[in-house]
Amino acid sequence: NAMVAVGATLLAAPAPLHPGRGAINLGNVRMSRTGVLFNSSQGRASRLINGLLDGGSAVVRNFAGEGGRAMEVRVLPVSFAKAYSDYQACASKLLPMNYDQVRQTQVGFPGGGIVLDQAAKTRLDVLLEYMKADPSVNQVALDGHSDNSGNRLTNRDLSRRRALAVADYLMAHGVPESQITVRFHGERYPLVKNNSAGNRARNRRVNIELERGPAQAQPTQKAVEAPAASAAPAQAASATKSVPDKPATAK
């Protein structure tokens, strides 16, 4: 017969070596008919795990089973310590982010200039760790940007040098030059309007896109300036990948 989904009480019962200790009531849980029997908060699960590591038991009490009769289910800590140790060893090897989380990101230059700050290096280190663990991610597109503080030529050069600073950091940490494409756009594609110091800081950035695919045979790390509006459509499409077709109006 199908198990009726009802409420139950979760307890951490003491080990037999500590008969004087009472069970710790961890609160009510909602039992499911199939799949995962119940879900618990992280804090409650931690208290239950600590009890099991101490030789205690996990107890589910007052669960109405067949015919509405009260039940108590007790999970003994047999071999739990080893199983939990194996779980911790496995969890320690997990990456801090998945592909969807690292695929598109950016590093900023809030203080101006072309030098990577510690926050930028930390973010790049996460990307490097992921690329090392997943060799199928072997293409990196870098798009440099600036605010509108200087003239257009200066801003294009700043955006180019910022993208190259990111490329140099990646190559210094093992990413082949052939896997990196560098593009620069100056002030053409701001994230926000350049109408305040804070907004201008946000616009000084390098957008980074990781891709999966076969390594390219030809070197692609050379800097390529984004084409002017009058350039051939095919060239413009190539150099403005992952950026808007038209720049936002900047004040």
C-alpha positions in Angstrom: 0.0 0.0 0.0 1.1 3.6 -0.6 2.7 5.2 2.3 0.7 8.1 3.7 2.6 11.4 3.7 2.3 12.8 7.3 4.4 14.7 9.8 7.0 13.1 12.1 9.5 14.1 14.7 13.2 13.8 14.1 15.5 13.1 17.1 19.1 12.5 17.7 19.2 9.7 20.3 22.3 9.3 22.5 24.7 6.4 22.3 24.1 3.4 24.6 27.3 4.4 26.4 25.5 7.6 27.6 22.3 6.3 29.1 21.8 9.4 31.1 21.6 11.7 28.1 18.2 12.4 26.6 17.3 12.5 22.9 17.7 15.8 21.2 14.5 16.9 19.5 15.5 18.3 16.1 11.9 19.3 15.1 9.2 18.1 12.8 9.7 16.8 9.3 7.2 16.1 6.5 7.6 12.5 5.3 7.2 11.9 1.5 5.6 8.8 0.0 8.4 8.2 -2.5 11.9 9.3 -3.3 13.6 11.3 -0.6 11.7 10.6 2.6 12.2 14.0 4.1 14.3 17.1 3.8 16.2 18.8 6.6 17.9 22.2 7.1 21.7 22.3 7.2 21.8 23.1 10.8 19.6 20.3 11.8 21.4 17.8 9.6 24.7 18.9 11.2 23.4 18.1 14.7 22.2 14.8 13.5 25.5 13.9 11.9 27.4 14.9 15.1 25.2 12.6 17.1 25.8 9.7 14.7 29.6 10.3 14.8 29.3 10.1 18.6 27.7 6.7 18.4 24.1 7.9 18.6 21.1 7.1 16.4 18.8 9.0 14.2 15.2 8.4 15.2 12.0 9.2 13.3 9.1 9.0 15.7 5.3 9.1 15.5 5.2 8.3 11.9 1.7 7.1 11.0 2.2 3.9 8.9 -0.3 1.4 7.7 -3.6 1.7 9.4 -2.6 4.9 11.1 -0.5 3.1 13.7 2.4 5.0 15.4 5.9 3.9 14.5 9.4 4.6 15.4 12.3 4.1 13.0 15.8 4.1 14.4 18.9 4.4 12.2 22.0 2.9 13.9 25.4 4.4 13.3 27.0 1.1 12.0 29.9 2.0 9.8 28.7 5.6 9.6 32.1 7.2 10.5 33.8 5.5 7.5 31.0 6.3 5.1 31.0 10.0 6.3 34.7 10.2 5.9 34.5 8.8 2.3 31.8 11.4 1.6 33.9 14.3 3.0 36.9 13.1 0.8 34.6 13.1 -2.3 33.1 16.5 -1.4 36.6 18.1 -1.0 37.3 17.3 -4.7 34.2 19.1 -6.0 34.8 22.4 -7.9 33.5 25.5 -6.2 31.5 26.4 -9.4 30.0 24.5 -12.4 30.3 25.3 -16.1 27.2 27.4 -16.3 28.5 29.5 -13.4 32.0 30.1 -14.9 31.1 30.2 -18.6 30.6 34.0 -18.6 32.2 36.3 -16.1 34.2 39.5 -15.9 37.0 41.1 -14.1 37.0 44.8 -13.2 39.5 47.6 -13.1 37.7 49.9 -10.6 40.8 52.0 -9.9 41.6 52.6 -13.5 44.8 51.5 -15.2 45.6 48.1 -16.6 46.9 46.2 -13.5 44.9 43.2 -12.2 43.9 43.7 -8.5 43.6 40.8 -6.1 39.9 40.4 -6.7 40.5 40.0 -10.4 43.3 37.4 -9.8 41.1 35.5 -7.4 38.3 35.3 -10.0 40.7 34.2 -12.7 42.1 31.6 -10.4 38.6 30.0 -10.1 38.5 29.9 -13.9 41.9 28.3 -14.1 41.0 25.7 -11.6 37.9 24.8 -13.6 39.7 24.6 -16.9 42.3 22.4 -15.3 39.6 20.0 -14.1 37.6 20.1 -17.3 40.0 19.9 -20.4 37.0 20.2 -22.7 36.8 23.9 -21.8 39.7 25.0 -24.0 38.7 28.3 -25.6 38.7 31.7 -23.9 37.3 34.9 -25.4 38.4 38.2 -23.8 36.7 41.5 -24.5 38.3 44.6 -23.1 36.2 47.7 -22.3 36.8 51.2 -20.9 34.8 54.1 -19.6 34.5 57.4 -21.5 36.9 59.4 -19.4 39.6 59.8 -22.1 39.5 60.3 -25.9 38.5 57.4 -28.1 42.0 56.4 -29.1 43.2 56.3 -25.5 40.1 54.3 -24.4 40.6 51.7 -27.2 44.2 51.3 -26.1 43.2 50.9 -22.4 40.6 48.3 -23.3 43.2 46.4 -25.3 45.8 46.5 -22.6 43.3 45.4 -20.0 42.3 42.4 -22.1 46.0 41.6 -22.7 46.7 41.8 -18.9 44.1 39.0 -18.4 45.5 37.0 -21.3 49.0 37.3 -19.8 47.8 36.1 -16.5 46.0 33.1 -18.0 49.1 32.1 -20.1 51.4 32.5 -17.1 49.2 29.9 -15.4 49.2 27.3 -18.2 46.6 28.3 -20.7 48.0 28.0 -24.2 48.2 31.2 -26.3 46.3 29.4 -29.1 43.3 29.0 -26.9 42.9 32.7 -26.2 41.1 35.3 -28.3 41.6 39.0 -27.4 39.3 41.7 -28.6 38.9 45.3 -27.4 36.1 47.8 -27.8 37.1 51.0 -25.9 34.0 52.9 -24.6 31.6 51.5 -27.2 29.7 49.1 -25.0 29.2 50.4 -21.5 27.3 48.3 -18.9 25.8 51.4 -17.4 25.8 55.1 -18.3 29.1 56.9 -17.6 27.3 59.5 -15.5 29.0 58.8 -12.1 32.4 57.7 -10.8 30.8 54.4 -9.6 29.3 53.7 -13.1 32.5 54.5 -14.8 34.3 52.0 -12.5 31.8 49.3 -13.5 32.5 50.0 -17.2 36.2 49.4 -16.9 36.3 45.7 -17.3 37.2 42.6 -19.3 34.4 40.2 -20.2 35.4 36.6 -20.2 33.6 33.7 -22.0 34.7 30.1 -21.8 33.8 27.7 -24.5 34.1 23.9 -25.1 35.5 22.8 -28.4 38.5 21.6 -30.4 41.7 23.6 -30.0 42.3 26.0 -32.9 45.3 25.4 -35.0 46.1 29.0 -35.8 47.3 31.4 -33.1 44.4 33.6 -31.9 45.9 35.6 -29.0 46.7 38.7 -31.1 44.7 41.7 -30.2 42.0 42.6 -32.7 40.3 46.0 -32.6 36.6 46.0 -32.9 35.7 47.2 -36.4 34.1 50.5 -37.2 30.4 50.6 -38.1 31.4 50.8 -41.8 33.3 47.5 -41.7 32.1 44.5 -43.7 29.3 42.6 -42.0 31.2 39.4 -41.6 34.2 41.2 -40.0 31.9 43.1 -37.7 30.1 40.0 -36.6 33.4 38.2 -35.8 34.8 41.1 -33.7 31.7 41.9 -31.7 30.8 38.4 -30.6 29.0 38.4 -27.2 28.5 42.2 -27.2 25.5 44.3 -28.2 25.0 45.3 -31.8 24.7 48.9 -30.8 26.4 50.7 -27.8 24.2 52.1 -25.1 24.1 55.9 -25.0 26.7 57.3 -22.7 26.6 60.7 -21.1 
